[in-house]
Amino acid sequence: MQIQGILKGKRIELKRKPKLPSGSKVLVRITPKILTLKEKRQIVANLCGTWLEDPSLDIVFTEIEKSRTVNMSREVNFNVAS
């Protein structure tokens, strides 16, 4: 029997229920699935979209914008020997 799953910490979430009774002892061989370029791009798209509806994002970017417009001028002493 072969069932795909997703590793989550020390647990594996199976894509479908195995035909074994609960509590059965099993031997697990972990083989990482090689992702296609399309699958990799989908993962990136999903991750980037997680902030889409996050209301705190406006606050974060407002603070970043404020920090960029802060006057960072400093006094320059032209009389100091170089």
Secondary structure, DSSP 8 states (H G I E B T S, - for coil): ----EEEETTEEEESS--SS-TT-------------HHHHHHHHHHHHGGGTT-THHHHHHHHHHHHHSS-------TTS--
